[in-house]
Amino acid sequence: MAFDPDLADLLRAEITGHGTVIEKKMFGGLCFMLNGHMAMGTYKQGGMFRVAKHDAAKALAIPGTETMIQAGREATGFILTSADVVFDDDQRHKLAQLALAYIKTLPPK
């Protein structure tokens, strides 16, 4: 599945400058790894953000977000969004900040 390069550019701008960033094709999209940990990426026609479990409710309070379901199980801390959320500068930035805050608590890989 192809991903929207415009979505990827917006996410790339959010993560650039926060540490060592690697782009990796995963989940049919493009994921951005920060210091070896997946932080955010494109997913289907929208975005995906990895947040701390205790911040999941904050992320899910944003309209157009939902918890990722993989193999019938909830992937706690993985938040999916519609493309509209990624294209909304304020909403994307809120989610990116939650993701970056969580990833920065993890030791580099």
Number of C-alpha atoms within 10 A of each C-alpha: 9 11 18 17 12 12 20 23 11 17 26 17 9 17 20 13 10 11 13 13 19 14 14 13 12 13 12 12 21 24 26 25 19 25 18 16 19 21 26 29 28 31 25 19 15 22 28 30 29 28 26 18 12 11 16 20 14 13 28 17 10 15 12 16 19 17 20 19 13 8 7 7 9 11 13 15 21 21 23 25 27 18 18 16 20 24 17 11 11 11 18 22 17 13 28 23 16 20 27 21 16 18 22 15 9 12 9 12 7
